């Protein structure tokens, strides 16, 4: 259902940044952008995005500096493109389930989808969560507004439950988001415990369901 996944993400980046990308051969652009972003996530985890240089990126990808400039002009642009992907997927989440009539089912669908999307695009979500400080002021605000829009959508679904649960719906929505964020921020913990994404999603939704039912 998602417009972006592990296969379509490279085409989205090429199409969305067509005016910036100087390489016009689509196959080369798709392949090399995948190398650039995968190398970025690897280096960001190893040395930190601030410490990473474009020369480091060239060494990791095998591209020349001129070749790299065919796709990005700077690290800032690279960070901006990563933020754009996460923002796009986050803002699409509530719209993906507009056809679900029952608010409780729609709420659970959006939360489960947010967990699954963060599994498919884990490096992207993790980067924005950990390295949002490298974004410029406008881009940071856009990232914050994107998260707040999802939180607002969840709060509206909570308020649409019948009867409406006691408590601040905005705070309950924030707790729902915090649960889903734990999956992609602390993957090491769940990997060590051999917890699958389905198990995590089922457990998180069970916790949300039991709390909302108890509060009603």
Secondary structure, 3 states (H helix, E strand, C coil): CCCCCCCCHHHHHHHHCCCCCCCCCHHHHHHHHHHHHHHHHHHHHHCCCCCCCHHHHHHHHCCCHHHHHCCCCCHHHHHHHHHHHHHHHHHHHHHHCCCCCCHHHHHHHHHHHHHHHHHHCHHHHHHHHHHHHHCCHHHHHHHHHHHHHHHHHHHHHHHCCCCCCCCCHHHHHHHHHHHHHHHHHCHHHHHHCCCCHHHHHHHHHHHHHHHHHHHC
